[in-house]
Amino acid sequence: MLSPHVWRGVAERLAESYEVFAPAFAGHWGGPRLNGWDASASAIADAVENQLDELGWSTCHIVGNSLGGWVGFELERRGRARTLTAVAPAGGWRHLSPDAILVGLKFLSLGPLVGIGKLVGGFAARNRLVHRAFLPLVSKEAKTVEPRDAEAMILAASNCRAFLPVLWSGLKGGGVTGLADVKVPTRLLLCEYDRIIPMRRYGSMFIDELPPVADRVTMKGVGHCPQLEAPEKVAALISEHVAAYRPHLRAV
């Protein structure tokens, strides 16, 4: 339900050493129009691939959080990734499993809040009481999130046209597949206080099925969107992962 704006703090730090592109997903705030009800990771990856083609990037270092992590695995499967960093990735469930339904119901319960946000517009985004209500869903320490980032988060959620299509597509199509076949250097970042897709329940599939060489890291003291409350730490973990494979990537 969020937008590239939640990556502001991380992107600014990474931009000191890398060329950074943060796409808005189809149907999300600032993104291209969503075609019908297909908001699967595959359909969203189609739009991102088009954007990468426009940039002239055949491959790149991919980082994704939640749904973005799921899309990252899809782009890796298509050969578009040099490295992959998946932050609290969604899709750690089987086809129409109880785990998938539970996540769907959790997001569905946010529907009324999103509706209220649309009605009151910018007032909700700027209201500190609204911040206190929403931020604990995605962060452990809400006070560490900068007000402008909290505002962007609420505006993005209120303007996400893909809300119901993403839920439907995720339930209908099942979770991430082909984890054992991941070929690029991969770093899995799980969040200790993830309230959206708790790592103990939804991280096990990634831990068990990713190749043994994949790097697995538990981020302590953060919630589902650590880029909001710990952008410096997230940027450092991404840079460390990419830098470790740069010599090898240049050689080939």
NUTORNU-401363 format. One record per residue (C-alpha): residue in one letter; chain; x, y, z. Coordinates in Angstrom, 2 decimals, always signed. Example, Ala and Ser with C-alpha at 12.3 -4.5 7.8 and 13.67 -1.06 7.14 Angstrom:
# residues 2
gupa->a&gumi->A&px->+12.30&py->-4.50&pz->+7.80
gupa->s&gumi->A&px->+13.67&py->-1.06&pz->+7.14
//
This chain:
# residues 252
gupa->m&gumi->A&px->+0.00&py->+0.00&pz->+0.00
gupa->l&gumi->A&px->+3.00&py->+2.31&pz->+0.27
gupa->s&gumi->A&px->+5.11&py->+4.21&pz->-2.25
gupa->p&gumi->A&px->+8.76&py->+4.98&pz->-3.09
gupa->h&gumi->A&px->+8.57&py->+7.84&pz->-0.58
gupa->v&gumi->A&px->+9.12&py->+5.40&pz->+2.32
gupa->w&gumi->A&px->+12.60&py->+4.76&pz->+0.89
gupa->r&gumi->A&px->+13.64&py->+8.43&pz->+1.03
gupa->g&gumi->A&px->+16.11&py->+8.06&pz->+3.91
gupa->v&gumi->A&px->+17.72&py->+4.93&pz->+2.45
gupa->a&gumi->A&px->+17.76&py->+6.22&pz->-1.13
gupa->e&gumi->A&px->+19.48&py->+9.47&pz->-0.15
gupa->r&gumi->A&px->+22.25&py->+7.52&pz->+1.57
gupa->l&gumi->A&px->+22.66&py->+5.01&pz->-1.26
gupa->a&gumi->A&px->+22.68&py->+7.79&pz->-3.85
gupa->e&gumi->A&px->+26.06&py->+8.90&pz->-2.49
gupa->s&gumi->A&px->+27.60&py->+5.78&pz->-4.07
gupa->y&gumi->A&px->+25.03&py->+4.39&pz->-6.52
gupa->e&gumi->A&px->+22.54&py->+5.43&pz->-9.14
gupa->v&gumi->A&px->+19.19&py->+4.82&pz->-7.45
gupa->f&gumi->A&px->+15.77&py->+4.22&pz->-8.99
gupa->a&gumi->A&px->+12.75&py->+3.74&pz->-6.73
gupa->p&gumi->A&px->+9.70&py->+2.80&pz->-8.81
gupa->a&gumi->A&px->+6.08&py->+3.20&pz->-7.76
gupa->f&gumi->A&px->+4.18&py->-0.03&pz->-8.34
gupa->a&gumi->A&px->+1.17&py->-0.25&pz->-10.63
gupa->g&gumi->A&px->-1.97&py->+0.87&pz->-8.82
gupa->h&gumi->A&px->+0.02&py->+2.47&pz->-6.02
gupa->w&gumi->A&px->+0.44&py->+6.18&pz->-5.29
gupa->g&gumi->A&px->+2.44&py->+7.69&pz->-8.15
gupa->g&gumi->A&px->+2.56&py->+4.46&pz->-10.15
gupa->p&gumi->A&px->+1.12&py->+3.47&pz->-13.54
gupa->r&gumi->A&px->-2.51&py->+2.50&pz->-13.89
gupa->l&gumi->A&px->-3.42&py->-1.03&pz->-12.84
gupa->n&gumi->A&px->-5.04&py->-3.13&pz->-15.56
gupa->g&gumi->A&px->-8.09&py->-4.83&pz->-14.08
gupa->w&gumi->A&px->-7.71&py->-6.96&pz->-10.95
gupa->d&gumi->A&px->-4.38&py->-8.59&pz->-11.72
gupa->a&gumi->A&px->-2.04&py->-7.16&pz->-9.09
gupa->s&gumi->A&px->+0.09&py->-10.27&pz->-8.73
gupa->a&gumi->A&px->+3.84&py->-10.04&pz->-8.18
gupa->s&gumi->A&px->+4.26&py->-11.14&pz->-11.80
gupa->a&gumi->A&px->+1.99&py->-8.38&pz->-13.17
gupa->i&gumi->A&px->+3.67&py->-5.73&pz->-11.03
gupa->a&gumi->A&px->+7.09&py->-7.00&pz->-12.15
gupa->d&gumi->A&px->+5.98&py->-6.55&pz->-15.78
gupa->a&gumi->A&px->+5.55&py->-2.81&pz->-15.21
gupa->v&gumi->A&px->+8.86&py->-2.52&pz->-13.34
gupa->e&gumi->A&px->+10.63&py->-4.35&pz->-16.17
gupa->n&gumi->A&px->+9.24&py->-1.81&pz->-18.63
gupa->q&gumi->A&px->+10.65&py->+0.98&pz->-16.49
gupa->l&gumi->A&px->+14.05&py->-0.72&pz->-16.30
gupa->d&gumi->A&px->+14.04&py->-1.08&pz->-20.09
gupa->e&gumi->A&px->+13.33&py->+2.64&pz->-20.44
gupa->l&gumi->A&px->+16.32&py->+3.36&pz->-18.20
gupa->g&gumi->A&px->+18.49&py->+1.01&pz->-20.23
gupa->w&gumi->A&px->+19.18&py->-1.22&pz->-17.22
gupa->s&gumi->A&px->+19.33&py->-4.85&pz->-18.26
gupa->t&gumi->A&px->+20.23&py->-5.78&pz->-14.67
gupa->c&gumi->A&px->+20.58&py->-3.95&pz->-11.36
gupa->h&gumi->A&px->+20.96&py->-4.52&pz->-7.63
gupa->i&gumi->A&px->+17.39&py->-5.04&pz->-6.42
gupa->v&gumi->A&px->+16.05&py->-4.18&pz->-2.97
gupa->g&gumi->A&px->+12.43&py->-4.72&pz->-1.97
gupa->n&gumi->A&px->+10.36&py->-4.60&pz->+1.21
gupa->s&gumi->A&px->+7.16&py->-6.61&pz->+1.80
gupa->l&gumi->A&px->+5.37&py->-6.83&pz->-1.58
gupa->g&gumi->A&px->+8.51&py->-5.27&pz->-3.04
gupa->g&gumi->A&px->+10.54&py->-8.22&pz->-1.78
gupa->w&gumi->A&px->+8.13&py->-10.62&pz->-3.48
gupa->v&gumi->A&px->+8.44&py->-8.64&pz->-6.73
gupa->g&gumi->A&px->+12.22&py->-8.70&pz->-6.27
gupa->f&gumi->A&px->+12.22&py->-12.51&pz->-6.32
gupa->e&gumi->A&px->+10.11&py->-12.41&pz->-9.49
gupa->l&gumi->A&px->+12.57&py->-10.03&pz->-11.18
gupa->e&gumi->A&px->+15.46&py->-12.27&pz->-10.09
gupa->r&gumi->A&px->+13.72&py->-15.23&pz->-11.73
gupa->r&gumi->A&px->+13.61&py->-13.21&pz->-14.96
gupa->g&gumi->A&px->+17.34&py->-12.52&pz->-14.84
gupa->r&gumi->A&px->+17.10&py->-8.81&pz->-14.01
gupa->a&gumi->A&px->+18.98&py->-8.90&pz->-10.67
gupa->r&gumi->A&px->+22.72&py->-8.63&pz->-10.01
gupa->t&gumi->A&px->+22.08&py->-9.03&pz->-6.30
gupa->l&gumi->A&px->+18.86&py->-9.16&pz->-4.30
gupa->t&gumi->A&px->+18.10&py->-7.79&pz->-0.84
gupa->a&gumi->A&px->+14.65&py->-8.87&pz->+0.39
gupa->v&gumi->A&px->+13.44&py->-6.95&pz->+3.46
gupa->a&gumi->A&px->+10.59&py->-8.68&pz->+5.32
gupa->p&gumi->A&px->+9.34&py->-10.11&pz->+2.01
gupa->a&gumi->A&px->+5.72&py->-11.04&pz->+1.53
gupa->g&gumi->A&px->+4.67&py->-14.30&pz->-0.09
gupa->g&gumi->A&px->+5.99&py->-16.72&pz->+2.53
gupa->w&gumi->A&px->+2.96&py->-19.00&pz->+2.27
gupa->r&gumi->A&px->+1.40&py->-21.72&pz->+0.16
gupa->h&gumi->A&px->-1.57&py->-21.53&pz->-2.16
gupa->l&gumi->A&px->-4.71&py->-20.50&pz->-0.22
gupa->s&gumi->A&px->-3.10&py->-21.54&pz->+3.07
gupa->p&gumi->A&px->-4.30&py->-20.35&pz->+6.48
gupa->d&gumi->A&px->-1.18&py->-18.16&pz->+6.65
gupa->a&gumi->A&px->-2.12&py->-16.41&pz->+3.42
gupa->i&gumi->A&px->-5.72&py->-15.90&pz->+4.55
gupa->l&gumi->A&px->-4.55&py->-14.47&pz->+7.88
gupa->v&gumi->A&px->-2.40&py->-11.85&pz->+6.13
gupa->g&gumi->A&px->-5.27&py->-11.03&pz->+3.81
gupa->l&gumi->A&px->-7.67&py->-10.49&pz->+6.72
gupa->k&gumi->A&px->-5.09&py->-8.36&pz->+8.50
gupa->f&gumi->A&px->-4.80&py->-6.03&pz->+5.51
gupa->l&gumi->A&px->-8.55&py->-6.10&pz->+4.88
gupa->s&gumi->A&px->-9.10&py->-4.78&pz->+8.39
gupa->l&gumi->A&px->-7.23&py->-1.62&pz->+7.34
gupa->g&gumi->A&px->-9.86&py->-0.86&pz->+4.70
gupa->p&gumi->A&px->-12.02&py->+1.44&pz->+6.89
gupa->l&gumi->A&px->-8.95&py->+3.39&pz->+7.99
gupa->v&gumi->A&px->-7.90&py->+3.86&pz->+4.38
gupa->g&gumi->A&px->-11.41&py->+5.02&pz->+3.51
gupa->i&gumi->A&px->-11.37&py->+7.61&pz->+6.29
gupa->g&gumi->A&px->-7.96&py->+8.77&pz->+5.10
gupa->k&gumi->A&px->-9.36&py->+9.39&pz->+1.60
gupa->l&gumi->A&px->-12.26&py->+11.40&pz->+2.99
gupa->v&gumi->A&px->-10.20&py->+13.76&pz->+5.14
gupa->g&gumi->A&px->-7.24&py->+13.94&pz->+2.74
gupa->g&gumi->A&px->-4.13&py->+15.83&pz->+3.81
gupa->f&gumi->A&px->-5.52&py->+16.49&pz->+7.29
gupa->a&gumi->A&px->-5.06&py->+12.82&pz->+8.19
gupa->a&gumi->A&px->-1.55&py->+12.74&pz->+6.75
gupa->r&gumi->A&px->-0.46&py->+15.71&pz->+8.88
gupa->n&gumi->A&px->-2.29&py->+14.71&pz->+12.06
gupa->r&gumi->A&px->+0.04&py->+13.39&pz->+14.77
gupa->l&gumi->A&px->-2.75&py->+11.31&pz->+16.33
gupa->v&gumi->A&px->-3.20&py->+9.50&pz->+13.01
gupa->h&gumi->A&px->+0.57&py->+8.95&pz->+12.92
gupa->r&gumi->A&px->+0.39&py->+7.32&pz->+16.34
gupa->a&gumi->A&px->-2.40&py->+5.02&pz->+15.15
gupa->f&gumi->A&px->-0.73&py->+3.88&pz->+11.91
gupa->l&gumi->A&px->+3.00&py->+3.86&pz->+12.64
gupa->p&gumi->A&px->+2.98&py->+0.99&pz->+15.19
gupa->l&gumi->A&px->+1.75&py->-1.27&pz->+12.37
gupa->v&gumi->A&px->+5.00&py->-0.86&pz->+10.43
gupa->s&gumi->A&px->+7.55&py->+0.30&pz->+13.02
gupa->k&gumi->A&px->+8.70&py->-0.71&pz->+16.48
gupa->e&gumi->A&px->+9.63&py->+2.81&pz->+17.62
gupa->a&gumi->A&px->+7.19&py->+5.20&pz->+15.97
gupa->k&gumi->A&px->+9.01&py->+8.23&pz->+17.41
gupa->t&gumi->A&px->+12.06&py->+7.42&pz->+15.27
gupa->v&gumi->A&px->+10.08&py->+7.95&pz->+12.03
gupa->e&gumi->A&px->+10.42&py->+11.47&pz->+10.66
gupa->p&gumi->A&px->+7.07&py->+13.34&pz->+10.37
gupa->r&gumi->A&px->+7.48&py->+13.89&pz->+6.60
gupa->d&gumi->A&px->+7.97&py->+10.14&pz->+6.12
gupa->a&gumi->A&px->+4.90&py->+9.39&pz->+8.24
gupa->e&gumi->A&px->+2.87&py->+11.84&pz->+6.16
gupa->a&gumi->A&px->+4.01&py->+10.21&pz->+2.94
gupa->m&gumi->A&px->+3.14&py->+6.78&pz->+4.30
gupa->i&gumi->A&px->-0.43&py->+7.79&pz->+5.13
gupa->l&gumi->A&px->-0.93&py->+9.60&pz->+1.81
gupa->a&gumi->A&px->+0.35&py->+6.55&pz->-0.05
gupa->a&gumi->A&px->-1.96&py->+4.17&pz->+1.84
gupa->s&gumi->A&px->-4.94&py->+6.48&pz->+1.29
gupa->n&gumi->A&px->-4.25&py->+6.68&pz->-2.45
gupa->c&gumi->A&px->-3.46&py->+3.02&pz->-3.12
gupa->r&gumi->A&px->-5.86&py->+1.85&pz->-5.83
gupa->a&gumi->A&px->-4.37&py->-1.65&pz->-5.76
gupa->f&gumi->A&px->-5.45&py->-2.37&pz->-2.18
gupa->l&gumi->A&px->-8.11&py->-4.99&pz->-2.93
gupa->p&gumi->A&px->-6.56&py->-6.34&pz->-6.17
gupa->v&gumi->A&px->-3.28&py->-7.08&pz->-4.36
gupa->l&gumi->A&px->-5.12&py->-8.97&pz->-1.62
gupa->w&gumi->A&px->-7.13&py->-10.96&pz->-4.17
gupa->s&gumi->A&px->-4.12&py->-11.77&pz->-6.35
gupa->g&gumi->A&px->-2.03&py->-12.82&pz->-3.35
gupa->l&gumi->A&px->-4.69&py->-15.23&pz->-2.11
gupa->k&gumi->A&px->-5.58&py->-16.62&pz->-5.53
gupa->g&gumi->A&px->-2.08&py->-17.16&pz->-6.86
gupa->g&gumi->A&px->-0.23&py->-18.38&pz->-3.79
gupa->g&gumi->A&px->+3.12&py->-17.14&pz->-2.46
gupa->v&gumi->A&px->+6.69&py->-16.94&pz->-3.71
gupa->t&gumi->A&px->+7.89&py->-19.92&pz->-5.73
gupa->g&gumi->A&px->+11.28&py->-21.13&pz->-6.93
gupa->l&gumi->A&px->+13.27&py->-19.99&pz->-3.90
gupa->a&gumi->A&px->+15.64&py->-22.95&pz->-4.18
gupa->d&gumi->A&px->+16.48&py->-21.84&pz->-7.73
gupa->v&gumi->A&px->+17.61&py->-18.32&pz->-6.82
gupa->k&gumi->A&px->+20.94&py->-17.80&pz->-8.56
gupa->v&gumi->A&px->+22.16&py->-14.33&pz->-7.59
gupa->p&gumi->A&px->+23.74&py->-13.30&pz->-4.26
gupa->t&gumi->A&px->+20.75&py->-12.79&pz->-1.95
gupa->r&gumi->A&px->+20.41&py->-11.17&pz->+1.47
gupa->l&gumi->A&px->+17.27&py->-11.86&pz->+3.49
gupa->l&gumi->A&px->+16.49&py->-9.24&pz->+6.13
gupa->l&gumi->A&px->+13.85&py->-10.29&pz->+8.67
gupa->c&gumi->A&px->+12.49&py->-7.86&pz->+11.25
gupa->e&gumi->A&px->+12.27&py->-8.78&pz->+14.93
gupa->y&gumi->A&px->+9.06&py->-6.84&pz->+15.62
gupa->d&gumi->A&px->+7.24&py->-7.35&pz->+12.32
gupa->r&gumi->A&px->+3.51&py->-7.07&pz->+13.11
gupa->i&gumi->A&px->+2.33&py->-7.36&pz->+9.51
gupa->i&gumi->A&px->+4.01&py->-10.63&pz->+8.49
gupa->p&gumi->A&px->+5.78&py->-11.85&pz->+11.66
gupa->m&gumi->A&px->+9.11&py->-13.44&pz->+10.79
gupa->r&gumi->A&px->+8.57&py->-16.51&pz->+12.98
gupa->r&gumi->A&px->+5.49&py->-17.44&pz->+10.99
gupa->y&gumi->A&px->+6.23&py->-16.10&pz->+7.53
gupa->g&gumi->A&px->+10.03&py->-16.06&pz->+7.41
gupa->s&gumi->A&px->+10.54&py->-19.80&pz->+7.80
gupa->m&gumi->A&px->+9.79&py->-20.61&pz->+4.15
gupa->f&gumi->A&px->+12.49&py->-18.19&pz->+2.98
gupa->i&gumi->A&px->+14.97&py->-19.44&pz->+5.58
gupa->d&gumi->A&px->+14.36&py->-23.09&pz->+4.70
gupa->e&gumi->A&px->+14.15&py->-22.90&pz->+0.91
gupa->l&gumi->A&px->+16.68&py->-20.26&pz->-0.13
gupa->p&gumi->A&px->+20.06&py->-21.72&pz->-1.15
gupa->p&gumi->A&px->+22.51&py->-22.15&pz->+1.77
gupa->v&gumi->A&px->+24.74&py->-19.39&pz->+0.37
gupa->a&gumi->A&px->+21.95&py->-16.83&pz->+0.81
gupa->d&gumi->A&px->+22.68&py->-14.43&pz->+3.64
gupa->r&gumi->A&px->+20.07&py->-14.40&pz->+6.43
gupa->v&gumi->A&px->+20.00&py->-11.45&pz->+8.86
gupa->t&gumi->A&px->+17.55&py->-10.64&pz->+11.66
gupa->m&gumi->A&px->+17.24&py->-6.90&pz->+12.23
gupa->k&gumi->A&px->+16.74&py->-6.28&pz->+15.93
gupa->g&gumi->A&px->+14.37&py->-3.69&pz->+17.32
gupa->v&gumi->A&px->+12.54&py->-2.79&pz->+14.10
gupa->g&gumi->A&px->+9.13&py->-3.39&pz->+12.57
gupa->h&gumi->A&px->+7.86&py->-4.36&pz->+9.13
gupa->c&gumi->A&px->+9.26&py->-1.29&pz->+7.33
gupa->p&gumi->A&px->+12.72&py->-0.77&pz->+8.86
gupa->q&gumi->A&px->+13.63&py->+1.75&pz->+6.15
gupa->l&gumi->A&px->+11.30&py->+4.19&pz->+7.96
gupa->e&gumi->A&px->+12.79&py->+3.91&pz->+11.44
gupa->a&gumi->A&px->+16.36&py->+2.79&pz->+10.72
gupa->p&gumi->A&px->+17.30&py->+4.09&pz->+7.24
gupa->e&gumi->A&px->+21.01&py->+4.34&pz->+8.05
gupa->k&gumi->A&px->+21.15&py->+0.72&pz->+9.20
gupa->v&gumi->A&px->+19.18&py->-0.54&pz->+6.19
gupa->a&gumi->A&px->+21.36&py->+1.43&pz->+3.76
gupa->a&gumi->A&px->+24.50&py->+0.02&pz->+5.41
gupa->l&gumi->A&px->+23.24&py->-3.58&pz->+5.13
gupa->i&gumi->A&px->+22.39&py->-3.07&pz->+1.45
gupa->s&gumi->A&px->+25.74&py->-1.45&pz->+0.67
gupa->e&gumi->A&px->+27.62&py->-4.18&pz->+2.52
gupa->h&gumi->A&px->+25.83&py->-6.88&pz->+0.55
gupa->v&gumi->A&px->+26.37&py->-5.22&pz->-2.83
gupa->a&gumi->A&px->+30.01&py->-4.36&pz->-2.12
gupa->a&gumi->A&px->+30.81&py->-7.96&pz->-1.19
gupa->y&gumi->A&px->+29.96&py->-9.09&pz->-4.72
gupa->r&gumi->A&px->+31.20&py->-6.14&pz->-6.78
gupa->p&gumi->A&px->+34.63&py->-7.63&pz->-7.69
gupa->h&gumi->A&px->+33.00&py->-10.89&pz->-8.81
gupa->l&gumi->A&px->+30.36&py->-9.06&pz->-10.84
gupa->r&gumi->A&px->+32.94&py->-6.91&pz->-12.59
gupa->a&gumi->A&px->+35.00&py->-10.00&pz->-13.46
gupa->v&gumi->A&px->+32.14&py->-11.56&pz->-15.36
//
